[in-house]
């Protein structure tokens, strides 16, 4: 009877051990899945090699936006690390917000004429027979008689455009476009280009902020539109591999990318102007001197009128403004 009890006890111990192992294994699996499920998802930019793996990425992850070879997806850090190991993935970068510096409001040198820049650049000599397709990546362009826009695309997902009449909440993009393509119709602002076909990519919100993903998407959109020039009149001090990859894709297609050097004085040139394959534009005043606010650095390629120049702003109003943002579009066509 004692031996029988011993055998029965051994069987019971074995069963208990097996059950314990099963429970522990299930517990481990549960903990792993719980951690994985609770891992925070963030916005990442994923750029593929000529469309490779895009469909698989769209199947596996929550895709927020897609343009060309660039996707914006919601993934965790561990998922990003796993995607990055794929040989067909060029770049995986966590999204961040570009917070552009405030445009300078001081006019250091008072010009004799509000349209001194037009005389300085010999705008009357600008060619008008050849159509040049130009993408303005900015805060949008309001509808005015002075500026004609071929096509518009809104990249601010949270703020849809109800009417292009007032799509530019800051007036920044409209001012930039007027310096580039103003016709002088109902305005004293005349742009440097003679026959420009404008493509407006709205990325900057009412605070002049934009996620870097939207800028990247806009660049790929411009590439798809087969533009010859891309103007970016804002920037950031933060290096972005995704932005560099998009810029490289544009210049590889023969597109001239022009960017404002920035208004940080001696603090350095902003990206994307600081990239070697981007035409970085600084500001000069009516006296022929580099503006104090204009970013200084060896990355600056050219200077153009950017201090106390007449530009068109919100609601079609002409205003005297300053900033490298205004200098960049004036150099865009002259440097092409």
C-alpha positions as CSV (number, residue, x, y, z in Angstrom):
1,X,0.0,0.0,0.0
2,X,2.9,2.4,0.7
3,X,4.5,1.6,-2.6
4,X,1.3,2.3,-4.5
5,X,0.9,5.6,-2.8
6,X,4.5,6.5,-3.7
7,X,3.8,5.8,-7.4
8,X,0.6,7.8,-7.3
9,X,2.4,10.7,-5.6
10,X,5.1,10.6,-8.3
11,X,2.5,10.8,-11.0
12,X,0.8,13.8,-9.2
13,X,4.2,15.6,-8.9
14,X,4.9,15.0,-12.6
15,X,1.5,16.4,-13.6
16,X,1.9,19.4,-11.3
17,X,5.3,20.1,-12.8
18,X,4.0,19.9,-16.3
19,X,1.0,22.1,-15.5
20,X,3.3,24.6,-13.9
21,X,5.6,24.7,-17.0
22,X,2.6,25.2,-19.2
23,X,1.3,28.0,-17.0
24,X,4.7,29.7,-16.9
25,X,5.0,29.4,-20.7
26,X,1.6,30.9,-21.2
27,X,2.5,33.6,-18.8
28,X,5.7,34.5,-20.6
29,X,3.8,34.6,-23.9
30,X,1.1,36.8,-22.4
31,X,3.7,39.2,-20.9
32,X,5.5,39.4,-24.3
33,X,2.4,40.1,-26.2
34,X,1.2,42.6,-23.6
35,X,4.5,44.5,-23.8
36,X,4.4,44.4,-27.7
37,X,0.8,45.5,-27.8
38,X,1.5,48.4,-25.4
39,X,4.6,49.6,-27.1
40,X,4.0,53.2,-28.2
41,X,3.4,53.8,-31.9
42,X,4.9,56.9,-33.4
43,X,5.1,58.5,-36.9
44,X,8.0,57.4,-39.0
45,X,9.2,58.2,-42.5
46,X,10.1,55.2,-44.5
47,X,11.7,55.6,-47.9
48,X,12.0,52.6,-50.2
49,X,14.1,51.8,-53.2
50,X,12.0,52.7,-56.2
51,X,8.8,51.5,-54.8
52,X,10.1,48.2,-53.4
53,X,8.1,46.7,-50.5
54,X,5.6,49.5,-50.5
55,X,2.6,47.2,-50.8
56,X,4.0,44.9,-48.1
57,X,4.5,47.9,-45.8
58,X,1.0,49.1,-46.5
59,X,-0.3,45.6,-45.6
60,X,1.7,45.3,-42.4
61,X,1.4,48.7,-40.9
62,X,-0.8,51.7,-40.6
63,X,0.1,54.1,-43.4
64,X,-0.7,57.7,-42.8
65,X,0.4,59.1,-46.1
66,X,2.2,58.0,-49.3
67,X,4.0,59.9,-52.0
68,X,6.4,58.4,-54.5
69,X,8.9,56.2,-52.7
70,X,8.1,57.8,-49.3
71,X,5.6,56.5,-46.7
72,X,4.6,57.9,-43.4
73,X,3.7,55.1,-41.1
74,X,2.7,54.6,-37.4
75,X,5.1,52.0,-35.9
76,X,6.9,51.3,-32.7
77,X,10.7,51.7,-32.2
78,X,11.2,48.0,-32.4
79,X,9.2,47.8,-35.6
80,X,11.3,50.6,-37.1
81,X,14.5,48.8,-36.2
82,X,13.2,45.6,-37.9
83,X,12.1,47.5,-41.0
84,X,15.5,49.2,-41.2
85,X,17.3,45.9,-41.7
86,X,15.5,45.4,-45.1
87,X,18.0,45.9,-47.9
88,X,15.3,47.6,-50.0
89,X,14.7,50.3,-47.4
90,X,16.8,53.4,-47.9
91,X,15.8,55.4,-44.8
92,X,13.7,55.0,-41.6
93,X,13.5,58.1,-39.6
94,X,11.3,59.3,-36.7
95,X,9.1,62.2,-37.7
96,X,9.7,65.6,-36.1
97,X,8.3,69.1,-36.5
98,X,10.1,71.9,-38.3
99,X,9.6,75.1,-36.3
100,X,10.7,77.9,-38.6
101,X,12.3,81.0,-37.2
102,X,10.3,84.2,-37.2
103,X,10.8,86.4,-40.2
104,X,12.7,89.6,-39.5
105,X,10.4,92.6,-39.2
106,X,13.1,95.3,-39.1
107,X,14.2,97.1,-42.2
108,X,17.9,97.8,-41.6
109,X,18.4,99.8,-44.8
110,X,15.6,102.0,-46.3
111,X,15.6,101.7,-50.1
112,X,14.8,104.6,-52.3
113,X,12.1,102.6,-53.9
114,X,9.9,99.7,-52.6
115,X,10.5,97.8,-55.8
116,X,14.3,98.3,-55.8
117,X,14.8,94.6,-56.1
118,X,13.1,94.6,-59.5
119,X,15.7,97.0,-60.8
120,X,18.5,95.2,-59.1
121,X,17.6,91.9,-60.8
122,X,16.8,93.4,-64.2
123,X,13.4,91.7,-64.3
124,X,12.5,93.3,-67.6
125,X,15.2,91.2,-69.2
126,X,13.6,88.0,-67.9
127,X,12.7,85.5,-70.6
128,X,9.0,84.9,-71.1
129,X,8.9,82.4,-74.0
130,X,9.8,79.2,-72.1
131,X,7.5,77.7,-69.5
132,X,9.2,76.7,-66.3
133,X,7.4,74.3,-63.9
134,X,8.2,75.4,-60.3
135,X,7.0,73.8,-57.1
136,X,6.6,76.1,-54.1
137,X,6.7,74.1,-50.9
138,X,5.3,76.4,-48.3
139,X,2.1,77.5,-46.5
140,X,0.0,77.5,-49.6
141,X,-0.8,80.3,-52.1
142,X,-4.0,82.4,-51.9
143,X,-5.9,83.1,-55.1
144,X,-5.1,86.5,-56.5
145,X,-5.1,88.0,-59.9
146,X,-1.4,88.5,-59.6
147,X,-0.4,84.9,-59.1
148,X,-1.5,82.0,-61.3
149,X,-1.3,78.5,-59.8
150,X,-1.4,75.4,-62.1
151,X,-2.0,72.8,-59.4
152,X,-2.4,72.7,-55.6
153,X,-2.0,69.9,-53.0
154,X,-2.6,70.2,-49.3
155,X,-0.2,68.1,-47.1
156,X,-1.6,69.4,-43.7
157,X,-3.8,66.5,-42.9
158,X,-5.5,68.1,-39.9
159,X,-6.5,71.2,-41.8
160,X,-8.3,70.6,-45.1
161,X,-8.6,73.4,-47.5
162,X,-12.2,74.5,-47.9
163,X,-11.4,77.2,-50.5
164,X,-8.1,78.1,-52.2
165,X,-9.1,81.8,-51.8
166,X,-7.7,81.7,-48.3
167,X,-5.6,78.6,-48.1
168,X,-2.5,80.4,-46.9
169,X,-3.1,81.2,-43.2
170,X,0.2,83.1,-42.7
171,X,0.7,84.8,-46.1
172,X,4.2,83.3,-46.2
173,X,3.7,81.1,-49.2
174,X,1.8,83.8,-51.1
175,X,4.6,86.3,-50.5
176,X,7.2,83.7,-51.8
177,X,5.1,82.9,-54.9
178,X,4.7,86.6,-55.7
179,X,8.4,87.2,-55.7
180,X,8.7,84.3,-58.1
181,X,5.7,84.6,-60.4
182,X,3.9,87.9,-59.7
183,X,2.5,89.3,-62.9
184,X,1.9,92.9,-61.7
185,X,-1.8,92.5,-62.2
186,X,-3.6,94.4,-59.5
187,X,-0.3,94.6,-57.6
188,X,3.0,96.3,-57.9
189,X,4.8,93.0,-57.2
190,X,6.4,91.5,-60.3
191,X,8.3,88.2,-60.0
192,X,11.6,87.2,-61.5
193,X,10.2,84.5,-63.8
194,X,8.6,85.3,-67.2
195,X,6.4,82.3,-67.8
196,X,6.1,80.1,-64.7
197,X,3.8,77.2,-64.1
198,X,3.3,77.1,-60.3
199,X,2.7,73.9,-58.3
200,X,1.8,74.7,-54.7
201,X,2.5,72.2,-51.9
202,X,0.9,73.4,-48.6
203,X,3.0,72.1,-45.7
204,X,3.3,74.9,-43.2
205,X,0.4,75.5,-40.8
206,X,-0.8,78.7,-39.2
207,X,2.2,78.6,-36.9
208,X,4.7,78.1,-39.7
209,X,5.3,74.6,-38.5
210,X,5.4,71.3,-40.5
211,X,6.3,67.7,-39.8
212,X,9.4,66.8,-41.8
213,X,7.3,63.9,-43.2
214,X,5.0,66.4,-45.0
215,X,8.0,68.2,-46.5
216,X,9.5,64.9,-47.8
217,X,6.1,63.9,-49.2
218,X,5.8,67.3,-51.0
219,X,9.2,66.8,-52.6
220,X,8.3,63.4,-54.0
221,X,5.0,64.9,-55.2
222,X,7.0,67.7,-57.0
223,X,9.2,65.0,-58.6
224,X,6.1,63.2,-59.9
225,X,4.8,66.5,-61.4
226,X,8.1,66.7,-63.4
227,X,8.9,70.2,-62.1
228,X,12.2,71.9,-63.0
229,X,12.6,73.9,-59.8
230,X,11.6,73.3,-56.2
231,X,11.6,76.4,-53.9
232,X,11.7,75.8,-50.1
233,X,11.7,79.1,-48.2
234,X,12.0,77.7,-44.7
235,X,14.3,75.3,-42.9
236,X,15.5,73.7,-39.7
237,X,18.8,73.4,-37.8
238,X,18.1,69.7,-37.3
239,X,19.7,67.3,-39.8
240,X,17.3,64.9,-41.4
241,X,18.4,61.9,-43.4
242,X,14.9,61.5,-44.9
243,X,15.0,65.1,-46.1
244,X,18.4,64.6,-47.6
245,X,17.2,61.4,-49.3
246,X,14.2,63.3,-50.9
247,X,16.5,66.2,-52.0
248,X,18.9,63.7,-53.6
249,X,16.0,62.1,-55.4
250,X,15.0,65.5,-56.8
251,X,18.5,66.6,-57.9
252,X,19.1,63.1,-59.5
253,X,16.2,63.9,-61.7
254,X,17.8,67.2,-62.8
255,X,15.6,69.4,-60.6
256,X,17.1,72.6,-59.2
257,X,16.3,72.8,-55.4
258,X,16.5,76.3,-54.0
259,X,16.2,77.1,-50.3
260,X,16.4,80.0,-48.0
261,X,19.6,80.1,-46.0
262,X,17.6,81.2,-42.9
263,X,17.4,84.3,-40.7
264,X,19.7,83.2,-37.9
265,X,22.7,85.5,-38.7
266,X,25.9,83.8,-37.4
267,X,24.1,80.8,-36.0
268,X,24.4,78.8,-39.1
269,X,22.6,77.9,-42.4
270,X,19.4,75.9,-42.2
271,X,18.7,72.6,-43.8
272,X,17.9,71.9,-46.6
273,X,19.9,75.0,-47.8
274,X,23.0,73.6,-46.0
275,X,23.0,70.5,-48.2
276,X,25.7,70.6,-50.9
277,X,23.3,69.9,-53.8
278,X,20.8,72.7,-52.8
279,X,21.2,76.3,-53.9
280,X,21.4,78.2,-50.6
281,X,20.2,81.8,-50.9
282,X,21.1,84.6,-48.5
283,X,19.7,88.2,-48.3
284,X,21.2,91.4,-49.5
285,X,19.9,95.0,-48.8
286,X,19.5,97.9,-51.1
287,X,23.0,99.2,-50.2
288,X,24.5,96.0,-51.6
289,X,25.5,94.6,-48.2
290,X,24.6,91.2,-46.8
291,X,21.7,91.6,-44.4
292,X,22.6,91.3,-40.7
293,X,19.8,88.7,-40.2
294,X,20.9,86.6,-43.2
295,X,22.5,83.2,-42.2
296,X,26.2,83.2,-42.6
297,X,28.3,80.2,-43.7
298,X,30.3,78.6,-46.5
299,X,27.1,76.8,-47.5
300,X,25.5,80.0,-48.9
301,X,25.8,80.0,-52.7
302,X,24.2,83.2,-53.8
303,X,22.5,86.3,-52.3
304,X,19.4,88.1,-53.6
305,X,17.3,91.1,-52.4
306,X,15.6,90.1,-49.2
307,X,15.6,93.2,-47.0
308,X,12.7,95.7,-47.3
309,X,11.3,94.3,-50.6
310,X,7.7,94.6,-51.7
311,X,5.7,91.3,-51.7
312,X,2.1,90.3,-51.9
313,X,0.7,88.8,-48.7
314,X,-2.7,87.8,-47.3
315,X,-5.9,89.0,-49.1
316,X,-3.8,90.3,-52.0
317,X,-2.2,93.2,-50.0
318,X,1.2,94.5,-50.9
319,X,3.6,94.8,-48.0
320,X,7.2,95.6,-47.5
321,X,8.8,92.5,-45.9
322,X,12.3,91.2,-45.1
323,X,13.8,87.7,-44.9
324,X,15.8,85.1,-46.8
325,X,12.4,83.5,-47.6
326,X,11.9,86.3,-50.1
327,X,15.4,86.2,-51.5
328,X,15.2,82.5,-52.4
329,X,12.5,82.6,-55.0
330,X,14.1,85.6,-56.7
331,X,17.3,83.6,-57.2
332,X,15.4,80.4,-58.3
333,X,14.9,81.4,-62.0
334,X,17.9,83.7,-62.3
335,X,20.1,80.8,-61.3
336,X,18.5,78.2,-63.4
